[in-house]
Amino acid sequence: MIRKGTSYRPFHADPTEDRPDVSGKRGASDRPTFGSIVWYAMLRLVITIAAALLLYDRVDYSEWWWITIAGIYGFVVFPAQVQYNNFRQSSRQIIEETLCSSCRFFNPDGLHCTKLDEHVSERYLPCEGEGWEPQSFGEE
């Protein structure tokens, strides 16, 4: 007797079956976006500047500059660089293997469809292939 573990369906009846189940947000995923990386970097910069202003009267001026610069690098710049590198590494598959990556409206820096103003993921194509236009050879 031959048993099948799971049924194989080459054509899905429901096209939304493969999409992540997120209520209210189309195309949302767990991957951070480029905008969220910038937002958190700006938030950490404001916190660092506030802390530097609180330290201004308590520390000698020449040491204050070094503490502030080290704080900005250690608390703002370095974590943003790490997050951006992780973002680029995790988005490599989308950039190389999806239909959107060959479309003229695809922004690879933010994994963003500029035509529909939505983010692209492995399981979600904003236009579902209907609004796809090839990149011209002159653009690069």
Backbone as a chain_set.jsonl record, in Angstrom:
{"seq": "MIRKGTSYRPFHADPTEDRPDVSGKRGASDRPTFGSIVWYAMLRLVITIAAALLLYDRVDYSEWWWITIAGIYGFVVFPAQVQYNNFRQSSRQIIEETLCSSCRFFNPDGLHCTKLDEHVSERYLPCEGEGWEPQSFGEE", "coords": {"N": [[0.834, -1.173, 0.0], [0.585, 2.177, -0.859], [1.326, 5.178, 0.694], [0.515, 8.558, 1.115], [2.088, 11.322, 2.531], [1.475, 14.13, 2.763], [-0.935, 15.963, 0.977], [-0.44, 16.809, -2.401], [-0.775, 19.714, -4.157], [-0.682, 21.185, -7.143], [-1.793, 23.547, -8.082], [-3.036, 26.158, -6.323], [-6.196, 26.728, -4.888], [-6.932, 28.883, -3.369], [-5.461, 31.933, -3.513], [-4.45, 33.431, -1.412], [-3.507, 31.734, 0.463], [-0.775, 31.187, 0.947], [0.144, 33.474, 2.072], [1.332, 35.408, 4.874], [-0.439, 35.326, 7.983], [-1.596, 38.11, 8.927], [-3.457, 40.421, 10.433], [-4.962, 43.267, 9.047], [-2.644, 44.344, 7.897], [-1.281, 44.323, 4.822], [1.044, 42.262, 3.335], [2.855, 42.379, 5.406], [5.695, 41.448, 7.363], [8.016, 39.607, 9.461], [10.491, 40.607, 9.087], [12.695, 43.305, 9.536], [12.242, 46.59, 8.201], [13.94, 48.915, 6.02], [13.268, 51.476, 6.73], [12.464, 51.132, 9.407], [14.888, 50.527, 10.588], [16.275, 52.947, 10.283], [14.543, 54.596, 11.751], [14.764, 53.559, 14.422], [17.464, 54.059, 14.823], [17.493, 56.849, 14.78], [15.923, 57.331, 17.032], [17.547, 56.22, 19.05], [19.669, 58.01, 18.78], [18.545, 60.436, 19.687], [18.122, 59.762, 22.37], [20.775, 59.361, 23.154], [21.858, 61.938, 22.775], [20.339, 63.357, 24.643], [21.245, 62.123, 26.997], [23.917, 62.889, 26.847], [23.691, 65.642, 27.155], [22.791, 65.729, 29.781], [25.077, 64.832, 31.071], [26.82, 66.903, 30.63], [27.373, 68.996, 32.523], [28.487, 67.537, 34.564], [30.84, 66.323, 33.853], [34.219, 66.806, 32.77], [34.918, 69.077, 30.081], [36.607, 68.29, 27.894], [36.655, 65.507, 28.211], [33.964, 65.016, 27.981], [33.348, 65.328, 25.244], [34.629, 63.078, 24.122], [33.261, 60.998, 25.409], [30.68, 61.453, 24.45], [31.012, 61.097, 21.655], [31.863, 58.415, 21.623], [29.576, 57.26, 22.732], [27.651, 57.85, 20.763], [28.666, 56.396, 18.603], [28.758, 53.771, 19.712], [26.135, 53.293, 20.604], [24.403, 54.137, 18.639], [25.396, 54.203, 15.843], [26.88, 51.746, 15.416], [24.961, 49.626, 16.205], [23.021, 50.177, 14.232], [24.425, 49.636, 11.89], [24.852, 46.868, 12.193], [22.191, 45.938, 12.222], [21.445, 46.729, 9.62], [23.184, 45.175, 8.039], [22.241, 42.614, 8.712], [19.661, 42.885, 7.696], [20.19, 43.164, 4.929], [21.346, 40.665, 4.44], [19.238, 38.895, 5.07], [17.407, 39.652, 3.178], [18.401, 38.943, 0.768], [17.483, 36.703, -0.676], [14.96, 37.55, -1.583], [15.702, 39.64, -3.27], [17.146, 38.328, -5.239], [15.563, 36.179, -6.196], [12.779, 36.639, -6.612], [9.884, 37.602, -8.558], [9.439, 40.297, -8.447], [11.959, 41.453, -8.24], [12.92, 41.797, -10.783], [11.406, 43.771, -11.822], [10.633, 47.089, -12.936], [9.704, 48.845, -11.035], [10.636, 48.072, -8.581], [12.33, 48.63, -5.579], [15.332, 47.814, -4.44], [16.758, 48.495, -2.139], [14.99, 49.03, -0.048], [13.256, 46.923, -0.241], [10.821, 47.376, -1.636], [7.888, 48.167, -3.411], [7.568, 50.633, -5.648], [5.497, 51.464, -7.221], [3.047, 50.609, -6.118], [3.462, 51.279, -3.521], [4.116, 49.472, -1.394], [5.548, 46.929, 0.708], [7.618, 44.195, -0.271], [7.649, 40.662, 0.103], [8.761, 37.225, 0.67], [6.505, 35.701, 0.451], [4.563, 37.381, -0.466], [3.566, 39.311, -3.116], [3.008, 42.518, -4.114], [1.447, 43.362, -6.422], [0.716, 40.968, -7.392], [1.902, 40.012, -9.689], [0.569, 41.118, -11.822], [1.014, 43.814, -12.316], [3.578, 43.905, -13.18], [6.454, 45.159, -14.752], [9.102, 44.961, -17.021], [12.549, 45.713, -16.275], [14.252, 48.259, -18.018], [16.998, 47.999, -20.322], [18.735, 50.133, -20.201], [18.564, 51.211, -17.659], [20.202, 50.995, -14.586]], "CA": [[0.0, 0.0, 0.0], [1.34, 3.43, -0.949], [0.71, 6.239, 1.482], [0.997, 9.922, 0.896], [2.154, 12.066, 3.784], [0.651, 15.323, 2.599], [-1.455, 16.039, -0.381], [0.273, 17.727, -3.279], [-1.67, 20.442, -5.034], [0.147, 22.084, -7.933], [-2.465, 24.826, -8.245], [-3.805, 26.481, -5.126], [-7.488, 27.339, -5.155], [-6.961, 30.154, -2.666], [-4.145, 32.553, -3.684], [-3.975, 34.042, -0.175], [-3.131, 30.666, 1.389], [0.638, 31.244, 1.272], [0.476, 34.75, 2.7], [1.332, 35.362, 6.331], [-1.712, 35.719, 8.571], [-1.444, 39.338, 9.684], [-4.685, 41.171, 10.205], [-4.843, 44.704, 8.869], [-1.447, 44.766, 7.169], [-0.985, 43.501, 3.658], [2.453, 42.105, 3.025], [3.712, 42.571, 6.569], [6.489, 40.285, 7.718], [8.829, 39.804, 10.654], [11.748, 41.234, 8.674], [12.682, 44.762, 9.7], [12.383, 47.343, 6.967], [14.994, 49.92, 6.063], [12.721, 52.607, 7.482], [12.495, 50.856, 10.846], [16.286, 50.629, 11.021], [16.562, 54.375, 10.396], [13.732, 55.125, 12.85], [15.357, 53.198, 15.703], [18.741, 54.757, 14.935], [17.187, 58.233, 15.166], [15.453, 57.296, 18.418], [18.73, 56.037, 19.896], [20.448, 59.242, 18.725], [17.906, 61.402, 20.582], [18.414, 59.325, 23.741], [22.197, 59.61, 23.39], [22.063, 63.384, 22.912], [19.773, 63.741, 25.942], [22.18, 61.666, 28.035], [25.122, 63.726, 26.758], [23.374, 66.947, 27.754], [22.755, 65.548, 31.231], [26.452, 64.668, 31.531], [27.627, 68.073, 30.266], [27.83, 69.721, 33.713], [29.088, 66.624, 35.526], [32.095, 65.79, 33.334], [35.089, 67.803, 32.146], [34.53, 69.319, 28.693], [37.387, 67.474, 26.955], [36.194, 64.128, 28.343], [32.575, 64.97, 27.538], [33.335, 65.099, 23.804], [34.978, 61.684, 23.841], [32.162, 60.152, 25.886], [29.563, 61.644, 23.522], [31.34, 60.446, 20.381], [31.837, 56.965, 21.857], [28.178, 56.887, 22.93], [26.959, 57.892, 19.475], [29.102, 55.254, 17.804], [28.42, 52.5, 20.352], [24.711, 53.117, 20.857], [23.61, 54.514, 17.464], [25.953, 53.827, 14.544], [27.207, 50.323, 15.344], [23.76, 48.78, 16.098], [22.366, 50.396, 12.94], [25.2, 48.889, 10.901], [24.579, 45.439, 12.385], [20.833, 45.692, 11.748], [21.417, 46.861, 8.165], [23.829, 43.983, 7.473], [21.292, 41.505, 8.866], [18.58, 43.154, 6.754], [20.663, 42.837, 3.578], [21.559, 39.209, 4.373], [17.95, 38.207, 5.062], [16.628, 40.04, 2.0], [19.105, 38.508, -0.442], [16.641, 35.779, -1.424], [13.928, 38.332, -2.262], [16.329, 40.43, -4.328], [17.653, 37.472, -6.304], [14.706, 35.098, -6.672], [11.368, 36.929, -6.811], [9.487, 38.288, -9.781], [9.543, 41.741, -8.217], [13.331, 41.942, -8.38], [13.18, 42.148, -12.181], [10.43, 44.793, -12.203], [11.209, 48.434, -12.923], [9.197, 49.573, -9.88], [11.177, 47.473, -7.36], [13.429, 49.32, -4.922], [15.986, 46.748, -3.666], [17.275, 48.966, -0.853], [13.965, 48.932, 0.969], [12.34, 45.833, -0.598], [9.634, 48.192, -1.733], [7.3, 48.398, -4.73], [7.298, 52.07, -5.709], [4.237, 51.695, -7.931], [1.923, 50.4, -5.203], [3.883, 51.755, -2.206], [4.01, 48.378, -0.44], [6.755, 46.126, 0.86], [7.607, 42.877, -0.896], [8.219, 39.592, 0.916], [8.843, 35.97, -0.061], [5.168, 35.149, 0.277], [3.608, 38.402, -0.88], [3.893, 40.227, -4.198], [1.917, 43.497, -4.025], [0.554, 43.384, -7.588], [0.511, 39.561, -7.738], [2.442, 39.785, -11.013], [-0.213, 41.775, -12.861], [1.562, 45.135, -12.599], [5.01, 43.749, -13.425], [7.021, 45.716, -15.983], [10.531, 44.635, -16.988], [13.517, 46.808, -16.224], [14.872, 48.482, -19.336], [18.431, 47.709, -20.302], [19.487, 51.366, -19.914], [18.508, 51.503, -16.219], [20.962, 50.118, -13.687]], "C": [[0.882, 1.24, 0.0], [0.586, 4.507, -0.183], [1.331, 7.579, 1.106], [0.985, 10.652, 2.225], [1.279, 13.307, 3.753], [0.18, 15.375, 1.159], [-0.686, 17.093, -1.168], [-0.737, 18.379, -4.203], [-0.838, 21.426, -5.843], [-0.47, 23.459, -8.108], [-3.326, 25.075, -7.021], [-5.117, 27.145, -5.518], [-7.565, 28.722, -4.521], [-5.592, 30.822, -2.784], [-3.601, 33.193, -2.412], [-3.485, 33.009, 0.823], [-1.675, 30.77, 1.825], [1.046, 32.537, 1.962], [0.503, 34.61, 4.211], [0.004, 35.884, 6.873], [-1.495, 36.916, 9.486], [-2.673, 40.176, 9.405], [-4.391, 42.657, 10.07], [-3.646, 45.171, 8.075], [-1.193, 43.817, 6.025], [0.512, 43.451, 3.459], [3.385, 42.295, 4.208], [4.48, 41.293, 6.859], [7.291, 40.601, 8.965], [10.138, 40.502, 10.34], [11.67, 42.737, 8.91], [12.851, 45.436, 8.343], [13.512, 48.351, 7.122], [14.534, 51.134, 6.868], [12.736, 52.37, 8.981], [13.913, 50.915, 11.397], [16.663, 52.09, 11.222], [15.805, 54.981, 11.572], [14.364, 54.81, 14.206], [16.728, 53.847, 15.889], [18.511, 56.212, 15.354], [16.711, 58.307, 16.613], [16.624, 57.121, 19.382], [19.617, 57.276, 19.897], [19.865, 60.301, 19.651], [18.191, 61.039, 22.036], [19.867, 59.607, 24.086], [22.477, 61.092, 23.569], [21.497, 63.876, 24.242], [20.7, 63.32, 27.085], [23.452, 62.502, 28.023], [24.874, 65.096, 27.358], [23.267, 66.858, 29.272], [24.159, 65.407, 31.817], [27.305, 65.929, 31.356], [28.185, 68.813, 31.493], [28.591, 68.83, 34.689], [30.471, 66.121, 35.114], [32.894, 66.94, 32.715], [34.793, 67.876, 30.643], [35.307, 68.451, 27.699], [36.996, 65.994, 27.028], [34.761, 63.966, 27.825], [32.482, 64.695, 26.044], [33.629, 63.639, 23.469], [33.884, 60.72, 24.273], [30.974, 60.24, 24.924], [29.818, 60.941, 22.189], [31.309, 58.926, 20.532], [30.401, 56.477, 22.05], [27.405, 56.866, 21.621], [27.387, 56.7, 18.622], [28.601, 53.939, 18.4], [26.938, 52.241, 20.495], [23.855, 53.417, 19.627], [24.165, 53.898, 16.188], [26.199, 52.319, 14.442], [25.969, 49.428, 15.315], [23.022, 48.962, 14.774], [23.105, 49.651, 11.832], [24.922, 47.392, 10.996], [23.18, 45.098, 11.879], [20.749, 45.77, 10.225], [22.073, 45.655, 7.491], [22.925, 42.757, 7.586], [20.122, 41.651, 7.892], [18.988, 42.777, 5.338], [20.841, 41.328, 3.404], [20.215, 38.475, 4.275], [17.122, 38.544, 3.83], [17.29, 39.615, 0.697], [18.236, 37.588, -1.303], [15.55, 36.532, -2.184], [14.523, 39.07, -3.448], [16.735, 39.552, -5.503], [16.612, 36.557, -6.928], [13.244, 35.436, -6.906], [11.126, 37.634, -8.135], [9.665, 39.79, -9.632], [10.957, 42.267, -8.458], [13.682, 42.304, -9.816], [12.211, 43.217, -12.7], [11.066, 46.183, -12.093], [10.765, 49.238, -11.712], [9.768, 49.067, -8.554], [12.362, 48.279, -6.851], [14.144, 48.3, -4.039], [16.526, 47.208, -2.319], [16.253, 48.811, 0.256], [12.995, 47.792, 0.764], [10.938, 46.396, -0.77], [9.176, 48.312, -3.177], [6.912, 49.867, -4.794], [5.99, 52.379, -6.425], [3.049, 51.619, -6.972], [2.224, 50.833, -3.777], [3.653, 50.696, -1.121], [5.311, 47.602, -0.405], [6.548, 44.737, 0.279], [8.186, 41.872, 0.095], [8.261, 38.317, 0.079], [7.458, 35.445, -0.414], [4.161, 36.159, -0.261], [4.197, 39.289, -1.971], [2.746, 41.231, -4.273], [0.949, 43.468, -5.198], [0.18, 41.98, -8.052], [0.927, 39.264, -9.176], [1.707, 40.507, -12.121], [0.353, 43.144, -13.238], [3.048, 45.102, -12.909], [5.388, 44.362, -14.766], [8.518, 45.466, -15.928], [11.393, 45.883, -16.896], [14.086, 46.998, -17.629], [16.369, 48.279, -19.216], [19.25, 48.936, -19.978], [19.523, 51.695, -18.439], [19.356, 50.511, -15.469], [21.6, 50.89, -12.624]], "O": [[1.826, 1.331, 0.784], [-0.611, 4.719, -0.376], [2.524, 7.681, 0.821], [-0.003, 10.61, 2.959], [0.435, 13.501, 4.628], [0.843, 14.876, 0.25], [-0.332, 18.144, -0.635], [-1.46, 17.704, -4.936], [-0.336, 22.405, -5.29], [0.253, 24.442, -8.267], [-4.234, 24.301, -6.718], [-5.142, 28.024, -6.38], [-8.192, 29.628, -5.072], [-4.631, 30.319, -2.201], [-2.405, 33.474, -2.335], [-3.083, 33.371, 1.929], [-1.366, 30.465, 2.977], [2.192, 32.67, 2.393], [-0.22, 33.787, 4.772], [-0.603, 36.78, 6.287], [-1.242, 36.755, 10.68], [-2.904, 40.595, 8.27], [-3.662, 43.234, 10.878], [-3.636, 46.313, 7.613], [-0.919, 42.636, 6.238], [1.174, 44.488, 3.418], [4.6, 42.366, 4.022], [3.981, 40.191, 6.63], [7.254, 41.723, 9.469], [10.83, 40.947, 11.256], [10.69, 43.375, 8.527], [13.522, 44.912, 7.454], [13.98, 48.606, 8.232], [15.319, 51.741, 7.597], [12.99, 53.295, 9.752], [14.118, 51.31, 12.544], [17.298, 52.437, 12.217], [16.361, 55.791, 12.314], [14.487, 55.698, 15.05], [17.109, 54.155, 17.018], [19.247, 56.744, 16.185], [17.058, 59.241, 17.337], [16.688, 57.793, 20.411], [20.256, 57.571, 20.907], [20.616, 60.998, 20.334], [18.474, 61.92, 22.848], [20.163, 60.047, 25.197], [23.265, 61.464, 24.438], [22.107, 64.721, 24.898], [20.909, 64.081, 28.03], [24.007, 62.794, 29.082], [25.759, 65.656, 28.006], [23.614, 67.808, 29.974], [24.398, 65.825, 32.95], [28.411, 65.999, 31.893], [29.35, 69.212, 31.493], [29.281, 69.345, 35.568], [31.194, 65.555, 35.934], [32.33, 67.909, 32.207], [34.461, 66.87, 30.015], [34.716, 67.928, 26.754], [37.006, 65.304, 26.009], [34.395, 62.915, 27.299], [31.633, 63.915, 25.612], [32.955, 63.039, 22.631], [33.61, 59.737, 23.584], [30.338, 59.231, 24.62], [28.934, 60.268, 21.66], [30.786, 58.227, 19.664], [30.049, 55.395, 21.581], [26.595, 55.969, 21.392], [26.547, 56.065, 17.985], [28.079, 53.089, 17.678], [26.515, 51.085, 20.507], [22.699, 52.998, 19.569], [23.463, 53.141, 15.518], [25.766, 51.688, 13.478], [25.908, 48.532, 14.473], [22.456, 48.004, 14.248], [22.475, 49.096, 10.933], [24.773, 46.725, 9.972], [22.993, 44.095, 11.191], [20.056, 44.965, 9.603], [21.571, 45.166, 6.479], [22.853, 41.952, 6.658], [19.648, 40.663, 7.331], [18.217, 42.139, 4.621], [20.526, 40.778, 2.349], [20.074, 37.541, 3.486], [16.219, 37.787, 3.475], [16.768, 39.91, -0.378], [18.256, 37.689, -2.529], [15.247, 36.181, -3.324], [13.916, 39.119, -4.518], [16.673, 39.993, -6.651], [16.758, 36.185, -8.092], [12.508, 34.567, -7.372], [12.042, 38.187, -8.745], [10.007, 40.475, -10.596], [11.123, 43.423, -8.845], [14.64, 43.041, -10.048], [12.206, 43.525, -13.892], [11.934, 46.411, -11.25], [11.404, 50.239, -11.387], [9.411, 49.593, -7.5], [13.29, 48.574, -7.604], [13.622, 47.946, -2.983], [16.733, 46.378, -1.433], [16.614, 48.493, 1.389], [12.011, 47.679, 1.496], [9.989, 45.945, -0.127], [9.993, 48.534, -4.071], [6.018, 50.302, -4.067], [5.433, 53.462, -6.245], [2.154, 52.463, -7.014], [1.35, 50.768, -2.912], [3.074, 50.979, -0.071], [6.082, 47.613, -1.364], [5.452, 44.178, 0.331], [9.109, 42.196, 0.842], [7.849, 38.318, -1.081], [7.269, 34.819, -1.457], [3.004, 35.805, -0.488], [5.219, 39.942, -1.76], [1.603, 40.824, -4.479], [-0.262, 43.543, -4.989], [-0.588, 41.823, -9.001], [0.372, 38.368, -9.811], [2.174, 40.513, -13.26], [0.184, 43.585, -14.375], [3.711, 46.139, -12.904], [4.736, 44.122, -15.782], [9.149, 45.726, -14.904], [11.021, 46.957, -17.369], [14.366, 46.03, -18.336], [16.933, 48.377, -18.126], [20.38, 48.796, -19.511], [20.432, 52.397, -17.996], [19.243, 49.306, -15.691], [22.282, 50.322, -11.772]]}, "num_chains": 1, "name": "protein.A"}
